[in-house]
């Protein structure tokens, strides 16, 4: 009688439902793992882009600091005179001296 119970139609249907349920759960878990891997890759790319942008921001801040320093220097009359002399300008009454090298 125990053998008759194992092969009843209700047990066969139950096994089939369990297999289908397992297949559905396994499919869902596969999809979840695939989605997680995709998100990790996307996160990695985003973090790399973030680091690149942070480096650009640091470079821009350094350039801004250099330009602000130059602006401060341009407010100094002595520095302006020095720049003018480097560019070949002279003060009124001064005579420019030009040095040439001989070809000997």
C-alpha positions as CSV (number, residue, x, y, z in Angstrom):
1,X,0.0,0.0,0.0
2,X,3.0,2.4,0.6
3,X,4.1,1.9,-3.0
4,X,0.6,2.8,-4.2
5,X,0.8,6.1,-2.4
6,X,4.1,7.1,-4.1
7,X,2.7,7.0,-7.6
8,X,-0.6,8.6,-7.1
9,X,-1.6,11.4,-9.5
10,X,-1.6,14.0,-6.7
11,X,2.1,13.2,-5.8
12,X,3.1,13.4,-9.5
13,X,1.4,16.8,-9.8
14,X,3.0,18.0,-6.6
15,X,6.5,17.1,-7.9
16,X,5.8,18.8,-11.2
17,X,4.7,22.0,-9.4
18,X,7.8,21.9,-7.2
19,X,10.0,21.5,-10.3
20,X,8.3,24.5,-12.0
21,X,8.6,26.5,-8.7
22,X,12.3,25.7,-8.5
23,X,12.8,26.7,-12.1
24,X,11.0,30.0,-11.5
25,X,13.1,30.7,-8.4
26,X,16.3,29.7,-10.1
27,X,15.5,32.0,-13.1
28,X,14.8,34.9,-10.7
29,X,18.1,34.3,-8.9
30,X,20.0,34.2,-12.2
31,X,18.4,37.5,-13.2
32,X,19.3,39.0,-9.8
33,X,22.9,37.9,-10.1
34,X,23.2,39.2,-13.6
35,X,21.6,42.6,-12.6
36,X,24.0,42.9,-9.6
37,X,27.1,42.3,-11.8
38,X,25.9,44.9,-14.3
39,X,25.3,47.4,-11.5
40,X,28.8,46.7,-10.1
41,X,30.4,47.4,-13.6
42,X,28.4,50.6,-14.0
43,X,29.4,51.7,-10.5
44,X,33.0,51.0,-11.3
45,X,32.8,53.1,-14.5
46,X,31.0,55.9,-12.6
47,X,33.7,56.0,-9.9
48,X,36.4,56.2,-12.5
49,X,34.7,59.1,-14.2
50,X,34.3,60.7,-10.7
51,X,38.0,60.4,-10.0
52,X,38.8,61.9,-13.4
53,X,36.5,64.9,-12.7
54,X,37.9,65.4,-9.3
55,X,41.4,65.6,-10.7
56,X,40.2,68.2,-13.2
57,X,38.6,70.2,-10.4
58,X,41.9,70.1,-8.4
59,X,43.8,71.3,-11.5
60,X,41.3,74.1,-12.1
61,X,41.6,75.2,-8.5
62,X,45.3,75.3,-8.7
63,X,45.1,77.3,-11.9
64,X,42.7,79.7,-10.2
65,X,45.0,80.2,-7.3
66,X,47.9,81.0,-9.7
67,X,45.7,83.5,-11.6
68,X,44.6,85.1,-8.3
69,X,48.3,85.4,-7.3
70,X,49.1,87.0,-10.6
71,X,46.2,89.5,-10.2
72,X,47.5,90.5,-6.8
73,X,51.0,91.0,-8.3
74,X,49.6,93.1,-11.1
75,X,48.3,95.5,-8.4
76,X,51.8,96.3,-7.3
77,X,53.4,99.2,-9.2
78,X,56.9,97.8,-8.9
79,X,55.9,94.6,-10.6
80,X,54.3,96.5,-13.4
81,X,57.5,98.5,-13.9
82,X,59.5,95.2,-14.0
83,X,57.2,93.7,-16.6
84,X,57.4,96.9,-18.7
85,X,61.2,96.8,-18.7
86,X,61.2,93.1,-19.6
87,X,59.1,94.0,-22.7
88,X,61.5,96.7,-23.8
89,X,59.8,99.8,-22.4
90,X,61.7,102.5,-20.6
91,X,60.8,105.2,-18.1
92,X,60.9,108.8,-19.4
93,X,64.5,110.0,-19.5
94,X,66.1,106.5,-19.5
95,X,68.1,105.3,-22.5
96,X,67.8,101.6,-23.5
97,X,71.0,99.6,-23.8
98,X,71.2,96.9,-26.3
99,X,73.8,94.2,-26.1
100,X,74.9,92.4,-29.2
101,X,77.3,89.5,-29.6
102,X,80.2,89.8,-32.0
103,X,80.5,87.1,-34.6
104,X,84.3,86.5,-34.0
